Amino acid sequence: MAAYVIGEIEVTDQATYDDYRKQVATTVEKHGGRFVVRGGKVEPLEGGWSPKRLVVLEFPSMQKALAWYRSADYAPLIKLRQKASRGKLIAVDGA
């Protein structure tokens, strides 16, 4: 079953975040993942939720999603992302 990593991100340092963006795709692909949503326009519909930026990654399984997030190659990028932004991340099983 597919699993998704969903991030709500507010970029606070665009130059550093751009550096993160250049490096992260390789780590995602290495773990069998792909970007489904990467930025794009957000149109609030209900509940007053208006995130600045959304990211959705799809992985073949929850195990693969967590392996990516906990991997040695992604660990330094977590710190880079956190330096350049504020946000929330979750992993969720697909339907």
Salt bridges, closest charged atoms under 4 A:
GLU10 OE2 - ARG86 NH2 3.23
GLU43 OE1 - LYS41 NZ 3.65
GLU58 OE1 - ARG34 NE 2.79
ASP73 OD2 - LYS30 NZ 3.68
ASP73 OD1 - HIS31 NE2 3.73
